[in-house]
């Protein structure tokens, strides 16, 4: 069985590639060509008019996943087209994200990235968000997928929510397999725009690395070198797949 990133040895070469985001690519041939040219971690956004979406049947999902993994996508991750803060009833958010988990499992992705919108989202309290995430974390574990909550600014809230999930799992009140724990997708550009320095943000997130990989986005090639220079431990963590860097245009929305 293929090992998950959280189960891999620290012997991963220091030349492990940085990840690619397949934004704006809607056909499989172009996606495969892009991955072939840049093998390694790959993130694809789900949604209408995109390469994958909830409208795809199980066979097309499997074909897309097999083609991308065959081209060198490792690991493969899916970014949801709905936020946990979406201004619809809680049950609707959970149902749509559960569909995204099925989609991620269908294409053989190891991660589902769930965005934050940066708005209050129906005035949801932290308790309501925790309850929603708990339900999704159990569903993600059942699908054998890591659930990743993307940071919307300073990272404290998302880290706290993920730590609450882990404490609930340890207490036996959350049915999540230890190989499929929830974690955080750190949008470096968004946290920097919120006035949070990278060293402080990483210090807050470091405990998560003992349980599941951390996804780092909101950086391009120049920005990631600046990040590694500011927090040298991140370079080693990237080499050992304890963090997975997805390159893209820096921006608050995880571009």
N, C-alpha and C positions, 0 to 999 in steps of 0.2 A: 504494500500500500504506500502511496506517495506520502511523504512526511509533510505536515503542515509547517509553516515558518516557525511557529512556537515550539515545534518539536525537533527542529534541526540542530545539528551540532554547531558549536562556535568555530569550527574549522573552515567555515565558508570563506573563500578567498577574499582578500581585501579589494579585489577588482570587481566585486559584485556590481552590476550595472544599476544606474538610477532608472526610475520608472518613467513610463510614457503614458500620457492621457490621450485617448483617441477622440478628441473633440472635433466635431464637424465632419466626421467620416461616417457615411451612411451606407456604404456598400462593402460587402465582405472582402472582395478582391483587394480593394485599397487598404482595408484594415490589415489583412494578412501581409501585404507588401510592407506596410509601415512597421509591423511587429517583427518581420523578418530582418528589416534594417536596424531595428532597435530592440533586440530580444531582452527579456527581463520582466520586471513588474509592469503590468498594464492595467489601467483603469478605463472602463467604458461607461458612459452615461446612458441610462435607460430613458426611454420616453418616445412619444410619437415622432415619426420622421427620423429616428436615430437608428443606429445599427441593431440595437435590441430594444424590446419593449414588452409590456405585459400582454400585448396582442399576439405575440409569437406562440405557436404551438410547441409541444414538447420536442418534436423532431427537429424543427428549425433551431430551437434553442441548443439542442445537443450538437447540431452541425456547426453552428457558430463557435461554440466553446471548443469543440475538437479542432476546428481549423485554426483558431487563435493559439491554443496551447501547442498545436503541432508546429506553428510558426515560431514558437519561443516565448509565449506569454506565461511567465511564472514568477509570482502568482498572478492570477487573474482576479480583478475586483470590479464590482458594479457600483455605480453611484446612483442613488435613487433620485427620481424627479419630483419628489415631494419632501417637504420638511417635517420634522417632528413637531414644529410649531404651527403647522398649516391651520388656517382659520376655518376649520371644519370640525364637526364633533370628534371626540377622542376615538370613538369606535371606527369612524371612517379612516382616520389616520392609521390606526392599527391594521385595518383590513387591507388598505392599499400597500402599506409597507410589508405586510405578510405576503402579499402577491409578489412584491419585489424580492423577498427572500426565496420564494419558489422559483422566480426567474434566475436568481443568482445560482441556486442549486442546479437548475436546469442547464445552465451553460457551464457548470463546473467551476464557478468562481468560489474563492475561499473567503471573500469579504464582501459585505454590503456597507457602503458609506451612506450614512443618513445625515443630511445637512441640517443646520440651524438657519433660521431666517433673520435673526437679529430683531425680531418683533415679539410682542408679548403672546401672540397666538392664543386668542380666546381667554386671555388672562389666566393661563394655566399656572398653578402653583408648582413648586418643586415636588411636592407629594404626588400631584397628578402626573407630572412628567416621569417621575420614578415609576409609578404604576404602569404607565404606558411602556416604558423601556423594559420593565420586568417582563411584561407579556411578550414583547418582541425578542428579548434575550432568550426566553425559553423556546420560542418558535425558531430562532436562529440556531440554537443548539440542536433542535430536532432536525433541521435542514443541514446540519454540519457546516455551518457558515459562521464566521466571526461578524458580529454586529459592531460597527464603528460609528460613534457619535462625533460629527465634525464640530470643531470649536467655532463659535461665531464672533469671538473677540478675545478678551482675556480668558484664560483657560480654566479658571477655578471651578465654575459651575459644572462643566462637562466632566472634569476629573472627579469631582465630588459625586456626581450621579453614578459614574462607573464604579467608584469605590463602594458606594452604597449597594450596588448590585453584587459585588464580590462578597461583601459582608453577609448579605442575605443568602448567597449560595453557601457560604461557609456555615451559616446557621441552619441550613437545611430547609429554608423556606422558599428557595428558588431552584427549580429543576434545570440546571445547566451543567453540561459535561465540561470537565476541567480543560479539555482540549479546544473548546469553542467559546471562550470567554469574550465578553464585550470589551472593547477598548476605545481609544480616542483617535480621531483623525485631526492632527494638529495643523490648522491653517496658520502658517507662520506670518503671512502678510496681514491677516485679520488681527492676530494677537499683537503684532507690532503697531498696527494702526490704533489699537486700543491702549497703547502706551506700555505694553508689557515687554520687557526685554527677553531675548531668547534664553539666556541662562536661567532667569527666574522661572520662565515657563517650563523649561526642561526639568528643573529641579522639582517642580510640582508634579510633573508627569513621570519622573523616573521610577517610582514604585510600580507603575503599571507594567513596566518592561519585564518584571519578574513573572508575569502571568500571561501576557499576550503582546504581540508586536504592536508598535505605534506607527501609524501612517503619517507621513509629513508631506504637506502640500503647500501651495501658495508661494513656491519658490521656482525661479528659473536657474540656469546653470551658474550665473554669476551670484545670485542670491544664496544658493546652497553652499557655495564656497565661502561666502561671508559667514553663513550660519555655522559651518564646520570650524571656521577660524575662531568664532566667538565662543563656541561650545565644543572643544576638541573631542569630548567623549562621544558626541554624535557621530563622528566619522567612524570610530570603532564600532559603534552600535549599528551603523549602516552596513559595515563590512560583514558583520555577523548576523544580519537580517533581524536584529532586534528592533530596528526601525526600517521602514520601507519608504523611500523618498519617491514621490511622483512629481516630475517636473512639469511646469506649465507657467503661464503668464501670472506673476504674482497679483493677487487681488483679494479683496475681502470676501468675495463669493467663491473662493477656491478655484479661480480660473487657471 
